Protein backbone atom coordinates (compact mmCIF):
# COMPACT_ATOMS: atom_id res chain seq x y z
CA UNK A 1 0.00 0.00 0.00
CA UNK A 2 2.84 2.39 0.84
CA UNK A 3 4.45 1.72 -2.54
CA UNK A 4 1.15 2.33 -4.34
CA UNK A 5 0.45 5.50 -2.36
CA UNK A 6 3.95 6.79 -3.01
CA UNK A 7 3.36 6.24 -6.71
CA UNK A 8 0.05 8.12 -6.57
CA UNK A 9 1.51 10.97 -4.54
CA UNK A 10 4.43 11.34 -6.94
CA UNK A 11 2.21 11.15 -10.00
CA UNK A 12 -0.44 13.62 -8.86
CA UNK A 13 2.21 15.98 -7.49
CA UNK A 14 3.68 16.32 -10.99
CA UNK A 15 0.79 15.44 -13.32
CA UNK A 16 0.76 17.94 -16.19
CA UNK A 17 -2.46 19.78 -17.04
CA UNK A 18 -2.77 17.98 -20.35
CA UNK A 19 -3.36 14.70 -18.51
CA UNK A 20 -6.62 16.15 -17.17
CA UNK A 21 -7.51 17.37 -20.65
CA UNK A 22 -6.95 13.86 -21.99
CA UNK A 23 -9.11 12.38 -19.22
CA UNK A 24 -11.89 14.87 -20.00
CA UNK A 25 -11.65 14.11 -23.72
CA UNK A 26 -11.64 10.35 -23.26
CA UNK A 27 -14.57 10.52 -20.83
CA UNK A 28 -16.60 12.63 -23.25
CA UNK A 29 -15.72 10.33 -26.17
CA UNK A 30 -16.67 7.19 -24.21
CA UNK A 31 -20.01 8.43 -22.87
CA UNK A 32 -20.81 10.29 -26.13
CA UNK A 33 -20.78 6.98 -27.97
CA UNK A 34 -22.86 5.24 -25.31
CA UNK A 35 -25.39 8.07 -25.70
CA UNK A 36 -25.59 7.30 -29.41
CA UNK A 37 -26.94 3.83 -28.62
CA UNK A 38 -28.97 4.34 -25.45
CA UNK A 39 -29.59 8.08 -25.03
CA UNK A 40 -32.81 9.31 -23.44
CA UNK A 41 -33.02 12.23 -25.89
CA UNK A 42 -33.29 11.54 -29.62
CA UNK A 43 -33.59 13.62 -32.78
CA UNK A 44 -31.54 16.64 -31.78
CA UNK A 45 -28.57 18.21 -33.58
CA UNK A 46 -25.94 16.70 -31.35
CA UNK A 47 -22.84 18.21 -32.98
CA UNK A 48 -24.32 21.72 -33.15
CA UNK A 49 -25.40 21.38 -29.53
CA UNK A 50 -21.92 20.22 -28.56
CA UNK A 51 -20.16 23.09 -30.33
CA UNK A 52 -22.39 25.63 -28.57
CA UNK A 53 -21.50 24.14 -25.19
CA UNK A 54 -17.81 23.66 -26.03
CA UNK A 55 -17.48 27.40 -26.78
CA UNK A 56 -17.49 28.09 -23.04
CA UNK A 57 -14.12 26.37 -22.62
CA UNK A 58 -12.47 29.27 -24.46
CA UNK A 59 -13.34 32.23 -22.15
CA UNK A 60 -12.74 29.93 -19.18
CA UNK A 61 -9.02 29.58 -19.95
CA UNK A 62 -7.78 32.97 -18.62
CA UNK A 63 -9.99 32.58 -15.52
CA UNK A 64 -8.55 29.13 -14.84
CA UNK A 65 -4.98 30.39 -15.28
CA UNK A 66 -5.50 33.33 -12.91
CA UNK A 67 -7.24 31.40 -10.15
CA UNK A 68 -5.08 28.33 -10.71
CA UNK A 69 -2.07 30.45 -9.80
CA UNK A 70 -3.92 31.79 -6.75
CA UNK A 71 -4.76 28.24 -5.74
CA UNK A 72 -1.09 27.24 -5.80
CA UNK A 73 -0.21 30.19 -3.58
CA UNK A 74 -2.93 29.21 -1.08
CA UNK A 75 -1.67 25.61 -0.95
CA UNK A 76 1.85 26.88 -0.30
CA UNK A 77 0.53 29.19 2.43
CA UNK A 78 -1.26 26.31 4.17
CA UNK A 79 1.81 24.08 4.01
CA UNK A 80 4.24 26.75 5.19
CA UNK A 81 2.01 27.97 8.03
CA UNK A 82 0.52 24.65 9.09
CA UNK A 83 -2.94 26.06 8.38
CA UNK A 84 -6.17 24.27 7.57
CA UNK A 85 -8.16 21.30 8.86
CA UNK A 86 -5.92 18.56 7.46
CA UNK A 87 -2.81 20.19 8.93
CA UNK A 88 -4.45 20.44 12.35
CA UNK A 89 -5.30 16.75 12.50
CA UNK A 90 -2.86 14.20 13.96
CA UNK A 91 -0.35 12.78 11.50
CA UNK A 92 -1.91 9.94 9.54
CA UNK A 93 -1.27 7.68 6.58
CA UNK A 94 -1.62 9.41 3.18
CA UNK A 95 -4.61 7.26 2.21
CA UNK A 96 -6.58 8.46 5.25
CA UNK A 97 -5.51 12.04 4.64
CA UNK A 98 -6.76 11.78 1.05
CA UNK A 99 -10.09 10.26 2.04
CA UNK A 100 -10.72 13.03 4.58
CA UNK A 101 -9.68 15.66 2.03
CA UNK A 102 -11.98 14.12 -0.57
CA UNK A 103 -15.02 14.03 1.71
CA UNK A 104 -14.42 17.56 3.04
CA UNK A 105 -14.05 19.05 -0.45
CA UNK A 106 -17.05 17.13 -1.72
CA UNK A 107 -19.19 18.58 1.07
CA UNK A 108 -17.86 22.05 0.21
CA UNK A 109 -18.87 21.52 -3.43
CA UNK A 110 -22.34 20.52 -2.25
CA UNK A 111 -22.59 23.72 -0.17
CA UNK A 112 -21.34 25.79 -3.12
CA UNK A 113 -23.95 24.24 -5.41
CA UNK A 114 -26.75 25.02 -2.95
CA UNK A 115 -25.61 28.64 -2.79
CA UNK A 116 -25.60 28.89 -6.60
CA UNK A 117 -29.27 27.94 -6.60
CA UNK A 118 -30.47 29.97 -3.61
CA UNK A 119 -28.68 33.30 -4.08
CA UNK A 120 -30.35 35.06 -6.98
CA UNK A 121 -27.23 36.80 -8.30
CA UNK A 122 -25.31 33.54 -8.32
CA UNK A 123 -28.24 31.65 -9.84
CA UNK A 124 -28.24 33.94 -12.89
CA UNK A 125 -24.73 32.72 -13.71
CA UNK A 126 -25.53 29.08 -12.96
CA UNK A 127 -28.68 29.44 -15.07
CA UNK A 128 -26.54 29.27 -18.21
CA UNK A 129 -25.64 25.69 -17.35
CA UNK A 130 -29.19 24.73 -16.39
CA UNK A 131 -30.84 26.31 -19.44
CA UNK A 132 -29.56 23.50 -21.64
CA UNK A 133 -32.68 21.71 -22.90
CA UNK A 134 -30.73 18.59 -23.82
CA UNK A 135 -28.42 17.33 -21.08
CA UNK A 136 -25.57 15.27 -22.48
CA UNK A 137 -21.82 15.00 -21.97
CA UNK A 138 -21.23 18.39 -23.62
CA UNK A 139 -23.36 20.06 -20.94
CA UNK A 140 -20.40 19.46 -18.61
CA UNK A 141 -18.56 22.17 -20.57
CA UNK A 142 -21.43 24.65 -20.48
CA UNK A 143 -20.34 27.03 -17.73
CA UNK A 144 -20.44 30.81 -17.98
CA UNK A 145 -16.95 32.31 -17.41
CA UNK A 146 -18.48 34.32 -14.58
CA UNK A 147 -19.49 31.09 -12.88
CA UNK A 148 -16.03 29.66 -13.55
CA UNK A 149 -14.60 32.61 -11.62
CA UNK A 150 -17.12 32.16 -8.80
CA UNK A 151 -16.59 28.38 -8.59
CA UNK A 152 -12.80 28.59 -8.53
CA UNK A 153 -12.92 31.45 -6.01
CA UNK A 154 -14.93 29.22 -3.70
CA UNK A 155 -12.45 26.41 -4.36
CA UNK A 156 -9.61 28.69 -3.25
CA UNK A 157 -11.53 29.32 -0.03
CA UNK A 158 -12.25 25.62 0.51
CA UNK A 159 -8.60 24.71 -0.02
CA UNK A 160 -7.46 27.48 2.34
CA UNK A 161 -9.74 26.25 5.13
CA UNK A 162 -9.24 22.54 4.55
CA UNK A 163 -5.45 22.59 4.17
CA UNK A 164 -5.66 19.92 1.48
CA UNK A 165 -2.34 19.03 -0.16
CA UNK A 166 -1.67 19.65 -3.84
CA UNK A 167 -1.49 15.97 -4.80
CA UNK A 168 -4.76 15.17 -2.99
CA UNK A 169 -6.52 18.08 -4.73
CA UNK A 170 -5.34 16.96 -8.17
CA UNK A 171 -6.23 13.32 -7.41
CA UNK A 172 -9.74 14.42 -6.47
CA UNK A 173 -10.03 16.52 -9.63
CA UNK A 174 -9.23 13.48 -11.76
CA UNK A 175 -12.06 11.60 -10.08
CA UNK A 176 -14.31 14.65 -10.30
CA UNK A 177 -13.81 15.03 -14.06
CA UNK A 178 -14.87 11.48 -14.82
CA UNK A 179 -17.76 11.66 -12.37
CA UNK A 180 -19.14 14.94 -13.73
CA UNK A 181 -19.03 13.82 -17.35
CA UNK A 182 -20.72 10.57 -16.36
CA UNK A 183 -23.43 12.38 -14.37
CA UNK A 184 -24.34 14.56 -17.36
CA UNK A 185 -24.41 11.68 -19.84
CA UNK A 186 -27.63 11.38 -21.83
CA UNK A 187 -28.44 7.87 -20.71
CA UNK A 188 -29.66 6.24 -17.53
CA UNK A 189 -28.44 3.26 -15.58
CA UNK A 190 -30.81 0.31 -15.08
CA UNK A 191 -32.91 1.02 -11.99
CA UNK A 192 -31.47 -1.86 -9.97
CA UNK A 193 -27.91 -0.72 -10.70
CA UNK A 194 -28.78 2.91 -9.95
CA UNK A 195 -30.32 1.97 -6.60
CA UNK A 196 -26.97 0.50 -5.56
CA UNK A 197 -24.54 3.01 -7.11
CA UNK A 198 -26.76 5.98 -6.27
CA UNK A 199 -26.62 5.33 -2.53
CA UNK A 200 -23.10 6.71 -2.54
CA UNK A 201 -22.43 8.38 -5.90
CA UNK A 202 -24.22 10.85 -8.16
CA UNK A 203 -25.45 8.99 -11.25
CA UNK A 204 -27.00 10.22 -14.50
CA UNK A 205 -30.39 9.11 -13.14
CA UNK A 206 -30.00 11.40 -10.12
CA UNK A 207 -28.41 14.33 -11.93
CA UNK A 208 -31.09 14.31 -14.62
CA UNK A 209 -33.60 15.07 -11.87
CA UNK A 210 -31.50 18.09 -10.91
CA UNK A 211 -31.75 19.30 -14.52
CA UNK A 212 -35.55 18.96 -14.63
CA UNK A 213 -37.05 22.25 -15.77
CA UNK A 214 -39.12 23.04 -12.68
CA UNK A 215 -38.59 23.26 -8.95
CA UNK A 216 -38.58 21.48 -6.57
CA UNK A 217 -36.65 19.03 -8.76
CA UNK A 218 -34.19 21.68 -9.94
CA UNK A 219 -33.39 22.33 -6.29
CA UNK A 220 -32.49 18.73 -5.50
CA UNK A 221 -29.56 16.31 -5.94
CA UNK A 222 -26.86 18.95 -5.53
CA UNK A 223 -24.10 16.42 -4.88
CA UNK A 224 -20.84 16.67 -6.82
CA UNK A 225 -19.36 13.16 -6.66
CA UNK A 226 -21.13 11.80 -3.57
CA UNK A 227 -24.90 11.64 -3.12
CA UNK A 228 -24.73 11.29 0.67
CA UNK A 229 -25.07 15.03 1.31
CA UNK A 230 -28.45 15.15 -0.44
CA UNK A 231 -29.64 12.26 1.71
CA UNK A 232 -28.33 13.87 4.90
CA UNK A 233 -29.73 17.36 4.22
CA UNK A 234 -33.02 16.28 2.69
CA UNK A 235 -32.41 17.43 -0.89
CA UNK A 236 -32.50 13.96 -2.45
CA UNK A 237 -35.23 13.29 -5.04
CA UNK A 238 -36.01 10.81 -7.79
CA UNK A 239 -38.00 11.21 -10.99
CA UNK A 240 -38.55 8.77 -13.84
CA UNK A 241 -37.02 9.55 -17.23
CA UNK A 242 -40.45 9.79 -18.89
CA UNK A 243 -41.39 12.64 -16.53
CA UNK A 244 -38.07 14.51 -16.80
CA UNK A 245 -37.85 17.61 -18.99
CA UNK A 246 -34.47 19.32 -19.27
CA UNK A 247 -34.00 23.08 -19.07
CA UNK A 248 -35.41 25.87 -16.89
CA UNK A 249 -39.06 26.87 -17.19
CA UNK A 250 -38.18 30.57 -17.35
CA UNK A 251 -35.77 30.15 -20.28
CA UNK A 252 -37.19 27.53 -22.63
CA UNK A 253 -36.99 29.68 -25.79
CA UNK A 254 -34.37 28.45 -28.26
CA UNK A 255 -33.16 31.98 -29.03
CA UNK A 256 -32.18 32.28 -25.36
CA UNK A 257 -30.83 28.87 -24.44
CA UNK A 258 -29.03 27.96 -27.69
CA UNK A 259 -27.55 31.29 -28.76
CA UNK A 260 -24.00 31.93 -27.54
CA UNK A 261 -24.34 35.72 -27.40
CA UNK A 262 -27.56 35.53 -25.40
CA UNK A 263 -26.08 32.92 -23.08
CA UNK A 264 -23.10 35.17 -22.34
CA UNK A 265 -25.45 38.06 -21.57
CA UNK A 266 -27.95 35.94 -19.63
CA UNK A 267 -26.54 36.75 -16.13
CA UNK A 268 -27.01 40.47 -16.87
CA UNK A 269 -30.74 40.11 -17.38
CA UNK A 270 -33.43 40.49 -14.76
CA UNK A 271 -34.11 37.62 -12.41
CA UNK A 272 -37.11 35.58 -13.47
CA UNK A 273 -39.12 33.56 -11.00
CA UNK A 274 -40.41 30.19 -12.16
CA UNK A 275 -43.47 28.20 -11.20
CA UNK A 276 -43.33 25.40 -8.67
CA UNK A 277 -44.36 22.14 -10.23
CA UNK A 278 -47.32 20.28 -8.78
CA UNK A 279 -45.74 16.96 -7.81
CA UNK A 280 -48.92 15.44 -6.43
CA UNK A 281 -49.42 13.41 -9.60
CA UNK A 282 -45.84 12.17 -9.58
CA UNK A 283 -45.54 10.92 -6.02
CA UNK A 284 -45.10 7.25 -7.03
CA UNK A 285 -41.95 8.23 -8.90
CA UNK A 286 -40.56 10.57 -6.25
CA UNK A 287 -38.57 9.59 -3.21
CA UNK A 288 -37.60 12.36 -0.82
CA UNK A 289 -35.24 11.57 1.98
CA UNK A 290 -36.15 14.31 4.43
CA UNK A 291 -35.48 12.91 7.90
CA UNK A 292 -33.11 15.83 8.69
CA UNK A 293 -35.27 18.49 7.04
CA UNK A 294 -35.08 20.73 10.11
CA UNK A 295 -31.29 20.78 9.82
CA UNK A 296 -31.51 21.84 6.21
CA UNK A 297 -34.03 24.55 6.97
CA UNK A 298 -31.90 26.01 9.72
CA UNK A 299 -28.79 25.97 7.53
CA UNK A 300 -30.31 27.56 4.44
CA UNK A 301 -33.42 29.38 5.65
CA UNK A 302 -32.04 32.85 4.96
CA UNK A 303 -30.94 31.81 1.49
CA UNK A 304 -34.23 30.19 0.52
CA UNK A 305 -35.39 31.28 -2.90
CA UNK A 306 -38.98 30.90 -4.00
CA UNK A 307 -39.43 31.10 -7.77
CA UNK A 308 -42.82 32.62 -8.01
C-alpha positions in Angstrom: 0.0 0.0 0.0 2.8 2.4 0.8 4.5 1.7 -2.5 1.2 2.3 -4.3 0.4 5.5 -2.4 3.9 6.8 -3.0 3.4 6.2 -6.7 0.0 8.1 -6.6 1.5 11.0 -4.5 4.4 11.3 -6.9 2.2 11.1 -10.0 -0.4 13.6 -8.9 2.2 16.0 -7.5 3.7 16.3 -11.0 0.8 15.4 -13.3 0.8 17.9 -16.2 -2.5 19.8 -17.0 -2.8 18.0 -20.4 -3.4 14.7 -18.5 -6.6 16.2 -17.2 -7.5 17.4 -20.7 -6.9 13.9 -22.0 -9.1 12.4 -19.2 -11.9 14.9 -20.0 -11.6 14.1 -23.7 -11.6 10.3 -23.3 -14.6 10.5 -20.8 -16.6 12.6 -23.2 -15.7 10.3 -26.2 -16.7 7.2 -24.2 -20.0 8.4 -22.9 -20.8 10.3 -26.1 -20.8 7.0 -28.0 -22.9 5.2 -25.3 -25.4 8.1 -25.7 -25.6 7.3 -29.4 -26.9 3.8 -28.6 -29.0 4.3 -25.5 -29.6 8.1 -25.0 -32.8 9.3 -23.4 -33.0 12.2 -25.9 -33.3 11.5 -29.6 -33.6 13.6 -32.8 -31.5 16.6 -31.8 -28.6 18.2 -33.6 -25.9 16.7 -31.4 -22.8 18.2 -33.0 -24.3 21.7 -33.2 -25.4 21.4 -29.5 -21.9 20.2 -28.6 -20.2 23.1 -30.3 -22.4 25.6 -28.6 -21.5 24.1 -25.2 -17.8 23.7 -26.0 -17.5 27.4 -26.8 -17.5 28.1 -23.0 -14.1 26.4 -22.6 -12.5 29.3 -24.5 -13.3 32.2 -22.2 -12.7 29.9 -19.2 -9.0 29.6 -19.9 -7.8 33.0 -18.6 -10.0 32.6 -15.5 -8.5 29.1 -14.8 -5.0 30.4 -15.3 -5.5 33.3 -12.9 -7.2 31.4 -10.2 -5.1 28.3 -10.7 -2.1 30.4 -9.8 -3.9 31.8 -6.8 -4.8 28.2 -5.7 -1.1 27.2 -5.8 -0.2 30.2 -3.6 -2.9 29.2 -1.1 -1.7 25.6 -1.0 1.8 26.9 -0.3 0.5 29.2 2.4 -1.3 26.3 4.2 1.8 24.1 4.0 4.2 26.7 5.2 2.0 28.0 8.0 0.5 24.6 9.1 -2.9 26.1 8.4 -6.2 24.3 7.6 -8.2 21.3 8.9 -5.9 18.6 7.5 -2.8 20.2 8.9 -4.4 20.4 12.4 -5.3 16.8 12.5 -2.9 14.2 14.0 -0.4 12.8 11.5 -1.9 9.9 9.5 -1.3 7.7 6.6 -1.6 9.4 3.2 -4.6 7.3 2.2 -6.6 8.5 5.3 -5.5 12.0 4.6 -6.8 11.8 1.0 -10.1 10.3 2.0 -10.7 13.0 4.6 -9.7 15.7 2.0 -12.0 14.1 -0.6 -15.0 14.0 1.7 -14.4 17.6 3.0 -14.0 19.0 -0.4 -17.1 17.1 -1.7 -19.2 18.6 1.1 -17.9 22.0 0.2 -18.9 21.5 -3.4 -22.3 20.5 -2.2 -22.6 23.7 -0.2 -21.3 25.8 -3.1 -24.0 24.2 -5.4 -26.8 25.0 -3.0 -25.6 28.6 -2.8 -25.6 28.9 -6.6 -29.3 27.9 -6.6 -30.5 30.0 -3.6 -28.7 33.3 -4.1 -30.4 35.1 -7.0 -27.2 36.8 -8.3 -25.3 33.5 -8.3 -28.2 31.7 -9.8 -28.2 33.9 -12.9 -24.7 32.7 -13.7 -25.5 29.1 -13.0 -28.7 29.4 -15.1 -26.5 29.3 -18.2 -25.6 25.7 -17.4 -29.2 24.7 -16.4 -30.8 26.3 -19.4 -29.6 23.5 -21.6 -32.7 21.7 -22.9 -30.7 18.6 -23.8 -28.4 17.3 -21.1 -25.6 15.3 -22.5 -21.8 15.0 -22.0 -21.2 18.4 -23.6 -23.4 20.1 -20.9 -20.4 19.5 -18.6 -18.6 22.2 -20.6 -21.4 24.7 -20.5 -20.3 27.0 -17.7 -20.4 30.8 -18.0 -17.0 32.3 -17.4 -18.5 34.3 -14.6 -19.5 31.1 -12.9 -16.0 29.7 -13.5 -14.6 32.6 -11.6 -17.1 32.2 -8.8 -16.6 28.4 -8.6 -12.8 28.6 -8.5 -12.9 31.4 -6.0 -14.9 29.2 -3.7 -12.5 26.4 -4.4 -9.6 28.7 -3.2 -11.5 29.3 0.0 -12.3 25.6 0.5 -8.6 24.7 0.0 -7.5 27.5 2.3 -9.7 26.3 5.1 -9.2 22.5 4.6 -5.5 22.6 4.2 -5.7 19.9 1.5 -2.3 19.0 -0.2 -1.7 19.7 -3.8 -1.5 16.0 -4.8 -4.8 15.2 -3.0 -6.5 18.1 -4.7 -5.3 17.0 -8.2 -6.2 13.3 -7.4 -9.7 14.4 -6.5 -10.0 16.5 -9.6 -9.2 13.5 -11.8 -12.1 11.6 -10.1 -14.3 14.7 -10.3 -13.8 15.0 -14.1 -14.9 11.5 -14.8 -17.8 11.7 -12.4 -19.1 14.9 -13.7 -19.0 13.8 -17.4 -20.7 10.6 -16.4 -23.4 12.4 -14.4 -24.3 14.6 -17.4 -24.4 11.7 -19.8 -27.6 11.4 -21.8 -28.4 7.9 -20.7 -29.7 6.2 -17.5 -28.4 3.3 -15.6 -30.8 0.3 -15.1 -32.9 1.0 -12.0 -31.5 -1.9 -10.0 -27.9 -0.7 -10.7 -28.8 2.9 -9.9 -30.3 2.0 -6.6 -27.0 0.5 -5.6 -24.5 3.0 -7.1 -26.8 6.0 -6.3 -26.6 5.3 -2.5 -23.1 6.7 -2.5 -22.4 8.4 -5.9 -24.2 10.8 -8.2 -25.4 9.0 -11.3 -27.0 10.2 -14.5 -30.4 9.1 -13.1 -30.0 11.4 -10.1 -28.4 14.3 -11.9 -31.1 14.3 -14.6 -33.6 15.1 -11.9 -31.5 18.1 -10.9 -31.7 19.3 -14.5 -35.6 19.0 -14.6 -37.0 22.3 -15.8 -39.1 23.0 -12.7 -38.6 23.3 -8.9 -38.6 21.5 -6.6 -36.6 19.0 -8.8 -34.2 21.7 -9.9 -33.4 22.3 -6.3 -32.5 18.7 -5.5 -29.6 16.3 -5.9 -26.9 18.9 -5.5 -24.1 16.4 -4.9 -20.8 16.7 -6.8 -19.4 13.2 -6.7 -21.1 11.8 -3.6 -24.9 11.6 -3.1 -24.7 11.3 0.7 -25.1 15.0 1.3 -28.4 15.1 -0.4 -29.6 12.3 1.7 -28.3 13.9 4.9 -29.7 17.4 4.2 -33.0 16.3 2.7 -32.4 17.4 -0.9 -32.5 14.0 -2.4 -35.2 13.3 -5.0 -36.0 10.8 -7.8 -38.0 11.2 -11.0 -38.6 8.8 -13.8 -37.0 9.5 -17.2 -40.5 9.8 -18.9 -41.4 12.6 -16.5 -38.1 14.5 -16.8 -37.9 17.6 -19.0 -34.5 19.3 -19.3 -34.0 23.1 -19.1 -35.4 25.9 -16.9 -39.1 26.9 -17.2 -38.2 30.6 -17.4 -35.8 30.1 -20.3 -37.2 27.5 -22.6 -37.0 29.7 -25.8 -34.4 28.5 -28.3 -33.2 32.0 -29.0 -32.2 32.3 -25.4 -30.8 28.9 -24.4 -29.0 28.0 -27.7 -27.6 31.3 -28.8 -24.0 31.9 -27.5 -24.3 35.7 -27.4 -27.6 35.5 -25.4 -26.1 32.9 -23.1 -23.1 35.2 -22.3 -25.5 38.1 -21.6 -27.9 35.9 -19.6 -26.5 36.8 -16.1 -27.0 40.5 -16.9 -30.7 40.1 -17.4 -33.4 40.5 -14.8 -34.1 37.6 -12.4 -37.1 35.6 -13.5 -39.1 33.6 -11.0 -40.4 30.2 -12.2 -43.5 28.2 -11.2 -43.3 25.4 -8.7 -44.4 22.1 -10.2 -47.3 20.3 -8.8 -45.7 17.0 -7.8 -48.9 15.4 -6.4 -49.4 13.4 -9.6 -45.8 12.2 -9.6 -45.5 10.9 -6.0 -45.1 7.2 -7.0 -42.0 8.2 -8.9 -40.6 10.6 -6.3 -38.6 9.6 -3.2 -37.6 12.4 -0.8 -35.2 11.6 2.0 -36.2 14.3 4.4 -35.5 12.9 7.9 -33.1 15.8 8.7 -35.3 18.5 7.0 -35.1 20.7 10.1 -31.3 20.8 9.8 -31.5 21.8 6.2 -34.0 24.6 7.0 -31.9 26.0 9.7 -28.8 26.0 7.5 -30.3 27.6 4.4 -33.4 29.4 5.7 -32.0 32.8 5.0 -30.9 31.8 1.5 -34.2 30.2 0.5 -35.4 31.3 -2.9 -39.0 30.9 -4.0 -39.4 31.1 -7.8 -42.8 32.6 -8.0 
